[in-house]
Amino acid sequence: MCDVCDSNEECGDGNDFCVSNRDVLESHCTRDCVEGRGCPVGYECVGLANSSTSQCVPEIRGCEHRANVETPPRLAILRAAALEQLNSSRQQLGLAALLPDECLNEVAQTSSREYALNGQRGTKYARECAPDLLNCACGWTEEYQVTVVEYELGWTRALTLALEFAFAPTVNGADPILTTMSSTRVGIGVLLGGDEAWISFALGD
């Protein structure tokens, strides 16, 4: 959300739009209100002209607030920061650190892009690995994906929230995927889009 765009195809699935702001002559991504389970703080749900759908847009009706947000570093630094937080949380639980894996990094990054475009978790893993886990690329065995949405979302905050969600107790009482003891390697995918981020962890033995 609030990512600069030229077309709807850059803004997620078919329910998310690239909306033009005539006051500043810029276009930014918005998100469907219902699909996103409501709008985050700082956003509100409004109807769009010539459309039957409603979108989450900033209450200030512009994305000027993004100028206050830190510029994210290159992907390698994002991955290193996420891995450091991930292994710190595992260490506190008495679990071994996961080793970075370049092959799984590429898998995770592709998975994050797919998640951002279709709004559904695990579609790449389900398509490529669930039918035949033994032949899954890079020894990919499990995946955890999370999307983070927050007004003025910066990259450090996005990673922190993603890891908090990842280690939080699950609804059904099962252990969080990132606390698995069988995995030894991890790939990390990070896609930042304005006030939203899509982060994937691809695990392997």
N, C-alpha and C positions, 0 to 999 in steps of 0.2 A: 504494500500500500504506500502511495506517495512516491513510487519509483517513476522516474521520467520514462515516457513511452511515446510510440508513434502509432501503434495499432492495438486492438483488443487482444491479438494473439500473443502479445508480450506480457499479458497481465493475468495469467492463470487459465482457468477453464472457461467454458462458454458463458458462465454467469458473472464473470468479472470483466470490467470495462476499462478502456483507456479514455479518460474524460478530459475534455478541453476546458481550461479556465480562461475565459475571454479577457479577464482583467489583467492577467500577466502574460497572456499569449503562450501558455505552456500546457502540456497535457501530462497527466499523471494517472497511475493505476488506482482503481478503486476495487472494493470487494463486495460481493453480494452479502446483504445483511443477514438473511436467513441461513445461508450456507455456512457463514462464519460464526453462527451461534451468537449473533449480536455484534455490536461494534465496541472496540476498546475505548477506554477513557481517552478523551480528546477528539473522538470521532462521533458522528451521529448518522443515523440512517435517513436518507432523503431519496425522494423519487426523482428520476432523471427525465428531462424533457424528451418527448417523443419515444418513451420507453415504458414498458409495464413493470419493470423491475426497480427495486430500490437498492442503493449502494451506500456503503460506509464511506463517508468523506470527512475531512477535518472540520471541526466546528468553526474554525477561522476561515473556511472555504478556500484554503490555499495550502501549499506545502512549504511555506517560507520557514517553518520551524526546522526543516531538515538542514538548514544552513548552520544550525547550532550543534549538529551531530558530528562526532569525530569521523574522519575519513578512514575507512577500513584499510588495513595493510594487505599485502599480497596473500594469496591463498595458503602458501606454505607456513606463514606466520600464524594465520588463523588456525590451521590444523595443529601446529605446535602448541598454541595456547589452549586449545580444546583438549588435546591429549594430556597436557600437564594437569588440568583440572580433573579430567576423568581418572587418571591414575592416582591423584591425591585422594579422591573420594574412595577409590578401591582400597588404597593403603589403610585408610581409616577403618575399613571393614575387615582388614586382615587378608585382603586378596592380592594376588600377584599383579604387577603392572602389565598392561597390554603393550605389545610391541607394535610400532607403526609399520604398515605394509603398503608399499606403493601401488601394487596391483589392486588391493582393496580400497585404497584412496580413490582410484579412478572409478571403481564400481560405485562407491558411495557418492561421489560427485555427480555421476550420471543419474543415480537414484534420486538425489536431491532435486535435480532439474526436473525430472519426471513428476515428482511430488508437487513441485511448485506449479507445474502446468496443469495437472489434472486434479489437484486437491485431495488425492487419495493416498494413504500410506501403503507401502509395501507392494505396489503393483509390479515393479521390476523384479523383486525377489520372488513373488508368487508366480510370475510368468517364466522366469529363467531357472529358478532353483527348486521350488516346491515339487514340480513333477519328477525331478531326478537330482536329488541333493548330491549324490556321489560325483556327478559330472558338472557341478556348478563351478563357474569361473572363479579362479583365485582361491579355491577352497572356502568359499563364502558359505557360512552355515547359519547365521542369524542376522537380524537387522533390527535396529531401533531408529525410528524417525520421529521428529517433533517439529512443529512450527511454532514460532514465537511472534506475538504481535504486541506492540506497545508504542505509544506516542513518543516520538523522539528516540526511537530505539537505536542504540549504538552497538557496535560489534562486540565489545566486551560484555555488555549487559545481555546481549543475545546468547552468547556462549554460557554465561553464568545461569541464566534461566533454563536453557536447554538441559544442562547437567543437573539442575535441581529437579526438573521434571523426570529426567531419566532415572534418578535414584530414589524417587518418591515411591511409597508403597503402591502397589497396583490395586485396582478395584476388586479383583477376585482373590487377592491375598497371595498371588504367586510372586516369586522373587523377581525384581527388575532384571531385564535382559542383560544390562551392563554389569551385573554382579555375578554372571555365570563363571564357574570355575573351569569349565572345559575349554573356553576360548583362550588363545594366547596372542592373537594378532588382531589389529583393528585398522580399518580405513575410515576416514572422516570426510564427509562432504558438507560444505558450507555454501549456501546461496543466500545472499543478502539482497533485499528488494525494498528500499525505503524503510517503512516502519514494520516490516515483516521479514522473518528469516526462516529458512528451511534447512534443517540440519539432520544428517544421516550418519549413523554408525554402522558400518558393515563388519561383522565379526567373523573370525576364522580360527580353526584349531591350529 
